[in-house]
Amino acid sequence: MPVYHFDLRDGETFVADDEGMELLDIESAQVEAVESMSEMVKELTLRSSKPSGHPLSVEVRDPDGSVFQLSFMFAYRQMQ
């Protein structure tokens, strides 16, 4: 089974995944990335009452390099 690494970016903070995770395929890696992003968004909303402009990302790689990146940013707009 392929090994996928899930590196996390939270604003300026970068955390590399040195262990990785054996998963069946890229679709399984996508599900894992979405679950990781969901947790990051929950944690950010608990830390900050106004997270506007704060970028989050999960950068997925395999032994050959980058596979995909999942990104999220809060953006508020003025309500009229």
N, C-alpha and C positions, 0 to 999 in steps of 0.2 A: 504494500500500500504506500502511496506517496505521503511524504511528510510536508506539512504546510506550517509556516511560521506566521504569527499574527503580531506584528509590531504595532504599538499604540502611540498615537500623538494626541496630546491633550494640551491645546495652546502651544506653548513653547517646550513642553515636556515630552520627551521621547523615551519610550521603554521598548527595547528590543526583546523579542521572544527568542531566546537561545535554545530552548527545548524543542519547540514545535509539537505538532500533533499529527498522528497518522490518521488519515481520512480516506474514504473510498474514492472520492473524485472531487472535481472542482465545485460541483453543486453542493457537496457537503461542506466544503470550505466557505462557500458563500453563506450558508445557513449559520455556520459558526461565527463568521464576521458580523452578521446582522445581530446575533445574540450578544456578542461583545460590545457592539455599538450601542445597543439598547441599554446595557448596564452603564456604559460611560455617560449616556445622556441622562439617565436617572441620577447618577452621582453628581453630575454638573448642576442639575436643577436643585438638588439638595444643598449644594455649596453656595450657589449664587442666585439672588433674587432677580438679577438682570443679566443673563448670560449672552446678550446680544453681541454678535461679532466674534464669539469664542469658537474657534475651529476644533473639531475632533476628527480623527481618522483612524482606520484600521488598515494597515498596509500588509497585504498578504504576499508571501513569497514562498517559493519552493527551492530546492537545491540549485536550480538553474537561474534563479533571480526573481524579479518582481512578477506577480501574476495579476493582481488587481488591487485597487484601493477603494475603500468605502469611506466617504466623507460626509460630514454633517456640520452645519453651522446654524445657530439661532440667528434669525433676522427679524427684527421688529419693524413694523411700518406705522406711520402716524395714522390713527383712525380719525375720520372726520365726522 
